[in-house]
């Protein structure tokens, strides 16, 4: 009887301790699982936060870069317009004086200067044309220009030459401009029409486009 009673007590104690150890082990495992899941969630949150910050920084950087580029472009455009205006205004008096003396439209003279030399008084072509209106030596002698590099003399000689061409072609600006570029002989050779030279046709279109502005 005593032995059986002791055996029952020992079995009960062992079962209690084994159950307690199993429960403690399960709690430890569950706790580790919870900790791992929490760490995964925290890592994901940190990663998403980093991505959001990086995205925001990249967006801000792009916006700043675009804004700077736009500002720089506007500033360059203003500077270009101002430079162009200064070029035009520098020779405005000379152009208006030549227009008054010759009776040629000042806009046409300005358009020729812009297409020929871009308002550069020292411009020189490969064919020997010089100055604002790119006068050849023979043309300069014909219209009384002694110094082709002098802007006033150059503009006046070019205006006289334009007057001669406009009278020759009865006010036809297209033919006058074509003759200014290719020469009256080329226009006559093709039956008083614009010569089929690519350079001349491009030149005529350019001058007339400047004239209409």
C-alpha positions in Angstrom: 0.0 0.0 0.0 2.7 2.4 1.0 4.7 1.7 -2.1 1.8 2.2 -4.4 0.9 5.5 -2.6 4.5 6.7 -3.0 4.6 5.8 -6.7 1.3 7.7 -7.2 2.8 10.8 -5.6 6.1 10.6 -7.7 4.1 10.1 -10.9 1.9 13.1 -10.1 4.9 15.3 -9.3 6.7 14.3 -12.5 3.6 14.9 -14.6 3.2 18.4 -13.0 6.8 19.4 -13.6 6.9 18.0 -17.1 3.7 19.9 -17.9 5.2 23.1 -16.4 8.4 22.7 -18.4 6.5 22.1 -21.6 4.3 25.2 -21.0 7.4 27.3 -20.2 9.1 26.1 -23.4 6.0 26.9 -25.5 5.8 30.4 -24.0 9.5 30.9 -24.8 9.0 29.8 -28.4 5.9 31.9 -28.8 7.6 34.9 -27.3 10.5 34.4 -29.8 8.1 34.2 -32.7 6.4 37.4 -31.5 9.7 39.2 -31.2 10.8 38.0 -34.6 7.5 39.2 -36.2 7.8 42.5 -34.4 11.3 43.0 -35.7 10.2 42.1 -39.2 7.4 44.7 -39.0 9.8 47.3 -37.6 12.3 46.6 -40.4 9.5 46.9 -43.0 8.4 50.2 -41.5 11.9 51.6 -41.4 12.5 50.5 -45.0 9.2 52.1 -46.2 10.1 55.3 -44.3 13.6 55.3 -46.0 12.0 54.8 -49.4 9.4 57.6 -48.7 12.2 60.0 -47.6 14.3 59.1 -50.6 11.3 59.5 -53.0 10.5 62.8 -51.4 14.1 64.0 -51.6 14.4 62.9 -55.2 11.1 64.7 -56.1 12.2 67.8 -54.3 15.6 67.7 -56.0 14.0 67.3 -59.4 11.6 70.1 -58.7 14.5 72.4 -57.6 16.6 71.4 -60.6 13.7 72.1 -63.0 13.0 75.4 -61.3 16.6 76.4 -61.6 16.7 75.3 -65.2 13.5 77.2 -66.0 14.8 80.3 -64.3 18.2 80.1 -66.1 16.4 79.6 -69.4 14.2 82.6 -68.8 17.2 84.7 -67.8 19.1 83.6 -70.9 16.1 84.4 -73.1 15.8 87.9 -71.6 19.6 88.4 -72.0 19.4 87.3 -75.7 16.4 89.6 -76.4 18.2 92.5 -74.7 21.4 91.8 -76.6 19.4 91.7 -79.9 17.7 94.9 -79.0 21.0 96.6 -78.2 22.4 95.4 -81.6 19.3 96.8 -83.4 19.3 100.1 -81.4 23.0 100.7 -82.0 22.5 101.2 -85.8 18.9 102.4 -85.6 19.8 106.0 -86.4 22.0 105.0 -89.3 19.3 102.8 -90.8 16.6 105.5 -90.4 18.9 108.2 -91.9 19.6 106.0 -94.9 15.9 105.2 -95.3 15.0 108.9 -95.3 17.7 109.8 -97.9 17.0 106.9 -100.3 13.2 106.3 -99.7 13.7 102.6 -99.0 11.7 101.0 -96.1 13.8 101.0 -92.9 12.5 97.5 -92.1 13.8 96.1 -95.4 17.3 97.6 -94.7 17.2 96.2 -91.2 16.2 92.8 -92.5 19.0 92.8 -95.1 21.6 93.7 -92.4 20.3 91.0 -90.1 20.4 88.3 -92.8 23.8 89.5 -94.2 25.9 90.2 -91.2 23.8 89.8 -88.0 24.6 93.5 -87.2 28.4 92.7 -87.2 30.2 95.7 -88.8 33.4 93.6 -89.2 31.7 90.7 -91.0 33.6 89.4 -94.0 32.5 86.7 -96.4 34.6 84.3 -98.5 33.7 86.1 -101.7 35.1 89.5 -100.5 31.9 91.1 -99.2 32.4 93.4 -96.2 30.5 95.2 -93.5 26.9 95.4 -92.2 25.3 95.1 -95.6 28.1 92.9 -97.1 29.1 95.2 -100.0 31.4 93.9 -102.7 34.2 96.2 -103.9 32.5 96.8 -107.3 29.2 97.6 -105.7 30.8 99.9 -103.2 32.6 101.9 -106.0 29.4 102.1 -108.0 27.4 103.7 -105.2 30.1 105.9 -103.8 31.3 104.0 -100.7 34.9 104.8 -100.0 35.3 102.9 -96.7 33.3 99.7 -96.6 34.2 99.0 -93.0 32.6 102.3 -91.9 29.0 101.4 -90.7 27.5 104.7 -91.8 29.0 104.5 -95.3 28.2 100.8 -95.6 24.6 101.2 -94.7 24.1 104.2 -97.0 25.8 102.3 -99.9 23.6 99.2 -99.3 20.5 101.4 -99.1 21.3 103.0 -102.5 21.9 99.6 -104.0 18.5 98.4 -102.7 16.8 101.6 -104.1 18.4 100.8 -107.5 17.2 97.2 -107.4 13.6 98.1 -106.3 13.4 100.6 -109.2 14.7 98.0 -111.6 12.1 95.4 -110.5 9.3 98.0 -110.1 9.0 97.6 -106.3 9.1 93.8 -106.2 10.8 93.1 -102.9 11.2 89.4 -103.6 13.2 90.0 -106.8 15.2 92.9 -105.3 16.3 90.7 -102.4 17.2 87.8 -104.7 19.2 90.2 -106.9 20.9 91.6 -103.8 22.1 88.1 -103.0 22.8 86.5 -106.4 23.2 89.6 -108.6 20.9 91.1 -111.2 22.5 89.0 -113.9 21.3 85.8 -112.3 17.7 87.1 -112.0 17.7 88.2 -115.6 19.2 84.8 -116.7 16.2 83.0 -115.2 13.6 85.3 -116.8 13.2 87.8 -114.0 12.5 85.2 -111.4 14.2 84.1 -108.2 17.2 82.0 -109.3 16.9 78.3 -108.3 19.9 78.4 -106.1 19.3 76.9 -102.7 21.3 79.6 -100.9 19.4 82.4 -102.7 16.0 81.0 -102.0 16.8 80.4 -98.4 18.1 84.0 -98.2 14.9 85.4 -99.7 12.7 83.5 -97.3 14.8 84.6 -94.3 14.8 88.3 -95.3 11.1 88.4 -96.0 10.4 86.6 -92.7 12.4 89.3 -90.9 10.6 92.0 -92.8 7.1 90.8 -91.8 8.0 90.7 -88.1 
